[in-house]
Amino acid sequence: MKEQDNLNRERWCQSVVLAILIVLGTLVIGILYPSSDSSPPVSMLVWISIHSWIALQTLVLITPGFWAAWLLRSRLPRLWVGIGFGWMIIVPAGMLFDAIAFRWISDRFLSAKILRVATDLRGSLLAHAQWKSVAPTLLWCMGFAVVAIAVLWVSKPVARICMRHRMVAKWGVNIAGVCVCLFSLLALADWQTTANQMRSDSTRHPWVVFRIIDLDDATASEINSRLAAVSFVIPKEGIEQRKVQQRLAGLDWDSLAARDEPFPDVVVVVLESFRHEMVDAEIMPNLSRLASEGIHCRHHFSGANASNFGMFSLLNGLEAIWFEEPVRYSPLMNRLFHQAGYELGLFASHDDWRLFVMDGFLNEQQFDVFQCEPKGWSEVDKRTVLRATAFLNRTNLGDKESRSPRLAVVYLYTTHADYRSDPADAVFQPAADDSFPIPYLPAQRDAVWNRYKNCAHTVDRLIRPLLDRNRVVVVTGDHGEAFLEDGTCGHGTKLSRYQTMTPAIVYAPGIKPERMDQPTMHADLLPTLVALADLPMIDLGVFDGNPIASKRELNKSDLKERVFMIRDYLSDEALFVGPWTTSTESEGMFGIGCRVSLGDNRVRITTAISESGDTMTDFSESQSTSNKKINSQIQQEWLKKRFNRG
Ligand SMILES: [Zn+2]
């Protein structure tokens, strides 16, 4: 009997030791793998109280496991470890997965985005996964498993030691418990500071990770009410009218027949994951020279934060909300330039169009010459540029007079993660070497950024033959790329400025050099090409975009006060970009978040979004008056212009 009592006491003691080690574990994970390095600085006392609050959150979460272990300890001694420890270990495991998920997609592990990644997008993402992005996660998981087994193994001898020094252990645990509770009370008393910390470093807080409290949603609903929670209907007849317009889009045959001037050759260079900071004389001298001789759009946005929507928008002059509609299978760029007698070529260092649902418009039927290699780095890009140059320089059977005009779309891949450059171009140092992990930690960010600059330096050298000044040239990215500015690495995960903004440079022979500071978008580029090549279109209203330049002059007036929409890859969220995006009076507001679908013909405004793609939490009252203005601007400048054209 006494032996049984002793055994029970030992198991109780082991449960307590396990609980303490789990609490320490969650604190260590939060410190080793922070979700940001930008939490507001706090005093030592506040630091202690916030960490006590984290410990208390863990304790509350593991309590059911702890009591399960306690109740089962004598009847089912084996099961008590299984259920009790199993439950307890879920808390730090959840914290670790959440921290990793957060660096990828800036959202919770328990979220709709992760569900979509695990179901719909699993195939395309697995095919696209690089070893270096899988390996660090695997290493973290293996390390975690090893530590968990070690904790279980160590807890028994520690429990025995504690039993030998029973009084010390008992008082130690009691005092620690009282301290955690007292300091947690301090954290709760100053809830504003604690809430700010929880928001800025949310993966450290178990209750946020397990969605027991959702600070963002609380703030979002508050902002919603200030934004007057607008939801508006897109008129069905407006949608149908646009679809008819898209089907009928074409050139005016009479003007075409009367024309005797040849059309200019056109080159559209698309660089993967391309950031606007790269247009710099030191990083990309060839491109920045072109930017200074043409129109440099300095606030340009892709149609989305991902390749498929971005390319769709570029090839159709439409916002990406039309992606699911029939127009996707008959891109307007190809249709219009074919009608003008152009030969069209697609040259790409990338060919998995099907995985990202781009095969509907990037295929052999749409282009006269279709040359794509499996994705590769600068070696493949070199070949792609050679093929495109050969296509552009080729004459028709030696008869120069009858040579048809050419349009080449050149899609280069080198600037995609993991940002490889040719060794001779590694001029920005210190740069991360090939072994850097994805996702990387905040301390590695600057070295990865240098690596990306080196890679852009290589690409600049490669694209030089394409930037011939006798052609109409557009150079842009398919979307942007985040380097932890919004808490994430890469793209396709967040509607932040960093993932959606990419440069656009437009050149045509004789064009007046200009810097364009009004927001522009991918859907503007096709109408711009149509204007610069002087294609006689029947109805320019088919496009969502406006020409940035027409008849070799800048078209600033049409671009003023515009509102346009960019789309997220992982969710059904979208964002309205408008005058507020570049305004100094909008308190750092980047866009207005919304949910939109042409299917249920409705737009629901959600929240104001900052440039890091987060819900804005520090809106002042004065802003709420202008929110009304923002709503009416969206209705006037977007809804009316797109769907109610009278
Ligand atoms: Zn891309």
Residues whose N, C-alpha, C, O or C-beta is under 5 A from the ligand:
A	BS01	ZN	E272 S273 A306 S307 D478
